[in-house]
Amino acid sequence: MSNAWDRTAPTPSPYPPAAPTSGPAPAAVTHVLKRTRQVRDFLPTAVPESILTDILDVARWTGSGGNRQPWTFIIVTEPATRARMAEIATYTPHIGIAPVVICIATVPHGNPDNESYDEGRLSERIMIAATAHGLASAIGRVRREHQAEIGALLGVPEDQVLRSMVSIGYPTEAGRAPKVAPGTARKPLEDLVRRERYG
Ligand SMILES: Cc1cc2nc3c(=O)[nH]c(=O)nc-3n(C[C@H](O)[C@H](O)[C@H](O)COP(=O)(O)O)c2cc1C
């Protein structure tokens, strides 16, 4: 009989595995998650439509507060539009370089904390799906003072807000190179984790 307090004993999960049993092992999924990084160096090569559709379908399945799904995804590939967007929005030159930028327009619903949380989950899932397809991706946030101008450029209704964009595309050789030596880009787990209480 298993002893519930024996942490070395394997406990059967009451839930089915997240990945289909015929699909990738958990390690394959966590590998993709750990490889999902901000990569800003893109080739101009077009992203195949089937891959883009799969990424957007992953985005569609993102959970949102109250299941509101308050978003519309605007796919921008036109170089002149991306160049103008990169002129307006500061700190996001990658949107002028990547062949595809997924812009997220959302309907504000009076809970800015949840709105940002939703957009964070959505952006991250887009990046993870892109990474799984061998693409690079990069977040671009539109600062408040530039949101109306970018929104107007893309015809976003005035009662909606455009503050998150995700650039995707195939990485250049520089973009494919490891960004920093493994283990140095993030704090070690022992600095981040507490058991039961903070201190
Ligand atoms: C809320 C948020 C806003 C960000 N805004 C930008 C941005 O405007 N431009 C940009 O190039 N990167 C932006 N980033 C990307 C971060 O710089 C990146 O996640 C961080 O440096 C870690 O990168 P790494 O995963 O490649 O190590 C943003 C990330 C987050 C989570």
The ligand as an SDF file (V2000), in Angstrom:
LIG
                    3D

 31 33  0  0  0  0  0  0  0  0999 V2000
    5.4460   43.0960  -20.4820 C   0  0  0  0  0  0  0  0  0  0  0  0
    6.5960   42.9710  -21.4530 C   0  0  0  0  0  0  0  0  0  0  0  0
    6.8910   44.0260  -22.3020 C   0  0  0  0  0  0  0  0  0  0  0  0
    7.9270   43.9110  -23.2140 C   0  0  0  0  0  0  0  0  0  0  0  0
    8.1490   44.9060  -24.0940 N   0  0  0  0  0  0  0  0  0  0  0  0
    9.0870   44.7620  -25.0350 C   0  0  0  0  0  0  0  0  0  0  0  0
    9.2460   45.7460  -26.0480 C   0  0  0  0  0  0  0  0  0  0  0  0
    8.4980   46.7300  -26.1320 O   0  0  0  0  0  0  0  0  0  0  0  0
   10.2310   45.5820  -26.9530 N   0  0  0  0  0  0  0  0  0  0  0  0
   11.0630   44.4880  -26.9420 C   0  0  0  0  0  0  0  0  0  0  0  0
   11.9140   44.3960  -27.8060 O   0  0  0  0  0  0  0  0  0  0  0  0
   10.9470   43.5330  -25.9740 N   0  0  0  0  0  0  0  0  0  0  0  0
    9.9650   43.6380  -25.0410 C   0  0  0  0  0  0  0  0  0  0  0  0
    9.7910   42.6610  -24.1080 N   0  0  0  0  0  0  0  0  0  0  0  0
   10.6690   41.4620  -24.0950 C   0  0  0  0  0  0  0  0  0  0  0  0
   11.6220   41.4020  -22.8920 C   0  0  0  0  0  0  0  0  0  0  0  0
   12.6560   42.3270  -23.0930 O   0  0  0  0  0  0  0  0  0  0  0  0
   12.1180   39.9560  -22.7740 C   0  0  0  0  0  0  0  0  0  0  0  0
   11.0370   39.1490  -22.4190 O   0  0  0  0  0  0  0  0  0  0  0  0
   13.2120   39.8030  -21.7270 C   0  0  0  0  0  0  0  0  0  0  0  0
   14.3290   40.6100  -22.0370 O   0  0  0  0  0  0  0  0  0  0  0  0
   13.6660   38.3560  -21.6300 C   0  0  0  0  0  0  0  0  0  0  0  0
   14.1450   37.9350  -22.8740 O   0  0  0  0  0  0  0  0  0  0  0  0
   14.6430   36.4410  -23.0970 P   0  0  0  0  0  0  0  0  0  0  0  0
   13.4890   35.5190  -22.8080 O   0  0  0  0  0  0  0  0  0  0  0  0
   15.0810   36.3430  -24.5160 O   0  0  0  0  0  0  0  0  0  0  0  0
   15.7540   36.1930  -22.1230 O   0  0  0  0  0  0  0  0  0  0  0  0
    8.7250   42.7320  -23.2320 C   0  0  0  0  0  0  0  0  0  0  0  0
    8.4130   41.6820  -22.3700 C   0  0  0  0  0  0  0  0  0  0  0  0
    7.3530   41.7780  -21.5240 C   0  0  0  0  0  0  0  0  0  0  0  0
    7.0020   40.5860  -20.6540 C   0  0  0  0  0  0  0  0  0  0  0  0
  1  2  1  0
  2  3  1  0
  2 30  2  0
  3  4  2  0
  4  5  1  0
  4 28  1  0
  5  6  2  0
  6  7  1  0
  6 13  1  0
  7  8  2  0
  7  9  1  0
  9 10  1  0
 10 11  2  0
 10 12  1  0
 12 13  2  0
 13 14  1  0
 14 15  1  0
 14 28  1  0
 15 16  1  0
 16 17  1  0
 16 18  1  0
 18 19  1  0
 18 20  1  0
 20 21  1  0
 20 22  1  0
 22 23  1  0
 23 24  1  0
 24 25  2  0
 24 26  1  0
 24 27  1  0
 28 29  2  0
 29 30  1  0
 30 31  1  0
M  END
$$$$
